[in-house]
Amino acid sequence: MSGESNIVECCTHGNRYPAYVCQHLNTHNPVGFWEPFDSDPSLVYTNDELNAWCDACDEVLIRVGEWNEESEAFAKIKLVCDSCYFEIKQLNLGYRAD
C-alpha cells in the first residue's frame, strides 16, 4: 500500500485505510447512512476521504446547518477501517450479503 503513514490496524481486517463514522453507525443495527459523495467499494480511498453519519446525526446537521461543536459533539466521530466502513454502508443501505 502506498501512503503507509495513513494506515490503521483493524482487529477484523488487518492493516487498512482509515475511514470515519459517527458513533451510531455499526455493523449490527441499521441507523441510516449519509456520506458527502457516493463511495465505491471497488476503489481505494487513501486520503481520509471516507466519512459517514446516521439519520439522527443528519437531523442535527440539518437543524444546526453545518458541522460545528454541537453537531460534532452529537456525532462523536470514530475511526474505522475502510472495510468496516463498507460493511456498515452495506448494512445500512439494506443489501447486506451474509
C-alpha positions in Angstrom: 0.0 0.0 0.0 1.2 3.5 -0.7 0.9 6.1 2.0 1.8 3.7 4.8 1.5 6.5 7.3 -2.2 6.6 6.6 -2.9 3.0 7.6 -5.0 1.8 10.5 -4.8 -1.6 12.1 -8.3 -3.2 12.3 -8.7 -6.2 14.6 -11.0 -7.8 11.9 -9.4 -6.7 8.6 -5.8 -6.1 9.4 -3.9 -3.1 8.0 -6.4 -0.9 6.0 -7.0 2.7 5.1 -8.9 4.9 7.6 -12.5 5.9 7.4 -14.6 8.0 9.9 -18.1 7.4 11.0 -20.4 8.7 13.7 -20.7 6.9 17.0 -24.1 5.5 16.0 -23.0 3.6 12.9 -22.1 0.0 13.4 -22.1 -3.4 11.7 -25.2 -4.8 13.5 -28.1 -2.3 13.5 -29.1 -0.1 10.6 -29.5 3.5 11.6 -29.3 5.2 8.2 -26.3 6.2 6.2 -25.2 9.6 4.8 -21.9 10.4 3.1 -20.7 13.5 1.2 -20.3 11.5 -2.0 -21.3 8.1 -3.3 -18.3 6.0 -2.3 -17.5 2.8 -4.3 -16.0 -0.3 -2.5 -14.1 -1.2 -5.7 -12.0 2.0 -5.3 -9.2 2.7 -2.9 -9.5 5.8 -0.8 -6.2 6.7 0.8 -6.6 10.3 2.0 -9.2 10.3 4.7 -12.0 10.7 2.1 -14.4 8.2 3.6 -16.8 9.6 6.2 -20.4 8.9 7.1 -23.1 9.6 9.6 -26.5 8.2 10.6 -30.1 9.6 10.2 -30.0 11.1 13.8 -26.8 12.9 13.0 -28.2 14.1 9.7 -31.2 15.6 11.5 -28.9 17.5 13.9 -26.7 18.6 11.0 -29.8 19.9 9.1 -31.1 21.7 12.2 -27.8 23.5 13.0 -26.8 24.0 9.4 -23.2 22.8 9.4 -20.7 20.7 11.2 -19.9 22.6 14.3 -19.4 22.0 18.0 -23.0 20.9 18.6 -23.2 18.5 15.6 -19.7 17.1 16.1 -20.4 16.5 19.8 -23.6 14.6 18.9 -21.8 12.6 16.2 -18.7 11.7 18.2 -16.9 10.7 15.1 -14.8 7.5 15.4 -12.1 5.8 13.4 -12.8 2.6 11.5 -11.1 0.9 8.6 -12.3 1.2 5.0 -13.5 -2.5 5.0 -15.6 -1.8 8.2 -16.9 1.3 6.5 -18.2 -0.6 3.5 -19.8 -3.3 5.7 -21.6 -0.5 7.7 -22.7 1.1 4.4 -24.0 -2.2 3.0 -26.0 -3.0 6.2 -27.5 0.5 6.3 -28.4 0.6 2.6 -30.3 -2.7 3.1 -28.4 -5.1 0.9 -26.1 -6.9 3.3 -24.9 -10.2 1.8 -24.3 -12.8 4.6 
